[in-house]
Amino acid sequence: MRRSARFLTLLAAAGLALAPVLADARPGGGSSSGSRGSRTYSAPPSTTTAPSAPRQFDRTMQQPTAPRPGAPGVGAANPARQGGFFARNPFMGGLMAGLLGAGIFGLLAGGGFFSGLGSMAGLLGFLLQVAIIAGLVALVVGFLRRRQQQAAPAGVPNAMMREGAPPQPAMMGGGSAGRGRPVDELGIGPADFQAFERTLVEVNNAWSRGDTNALSRLATPEMVQYFRDDFEALEQRGWKNETRDVKLEQGDLSESWSEGPRDYATVAMRFSLVDVTRDKQTGAVTEGDPNVRTMATELWTFVRVQGGPWTLSAIQQAS
């Protein structure tokens, strides 16, 4: 019986230490996902809403292309799709493997990570040690991610002001001009901004319902696949995420351009919402607060076939 209890405890510890963190379970999973056409590996121009370069893509199906000479905002191409955190940081992978290996040996030998499990107190002590280790790993992961974000190439400054023209109103009452000149090759207008804001709300509503059919109408097949992956990750934990009462607080255009028959527009948006994750069986809150609004800043890229509706093509997290 004691050996079975130790084995189950080991499985729980391994899952806690190695499972991906879902602290940001809203659409996009708090990661940068999707494609921006030929500019996927280029940092979009900065705006008032998102003055710093966004996080590079964690998930994308777009293959890197050689930069065009003189192209605006072209940064260094990422030679391959980024792997997971431990793939990019082998030291942390080795550290976690060593800790878990020590734990397995200790359990099989009758002990915990650092001490015995000869009693219930020992078992509780083991769980406490696992929690401490997981917390330390999370702190190191966050520190290394922040360093990677700070090393990302900065985008070209941009504004929502046309030379010799009055300031263009920000998207639905959002922020005004950023630094530098705008990169608006398409002439994005109020109707486009309204479509972007509407898609922001509708994507979150469809996400909360788990409605992949609705998401398929609102986003590209690539983004829908990432949404499915995130649904599966939540399902494995028996969780369900809800994002409701989404309100755009500020937004402005970063850039717009054409590639053959397709138009692209990247928009920085700061929005507030109620973001809550619950246990599907009990309804208990596992993350978030149903009574507190949270703020998020993201860059959404939209694509359309000329003359067609805008659909979501990418979500990038602001630094």
Secondary structure, 3 states (H helix, E strand, C coil): CHHHHHHHHHHHHHHHHHCCCCCCCCCCCCCCEECCHHHCCCCCCECCCCCCCCCCCCECCCCCCCCCCCCCCCCCCCCCCCCCHHHHCHHHHHHHHHHHHHHHHHHHCCECCCCECCCHHHHHHHHHHHHHHHHHHHHHHHHHHHHHHHCCCCCCECCCCCCCCCCCCCCCCCCCCCCCCCEECCCCCHHHHHHHHHHHHHHHHHHHHCCHHHHHHHECHHHHHHHHHHHHHHHHCCEEEEEEEEEEEEEEEEEEEEECCEEEEEEEEEEEEEEEEEECCCCCEEEECCCCCEEEEEEEEEEEECCCCCEEEEEEECC
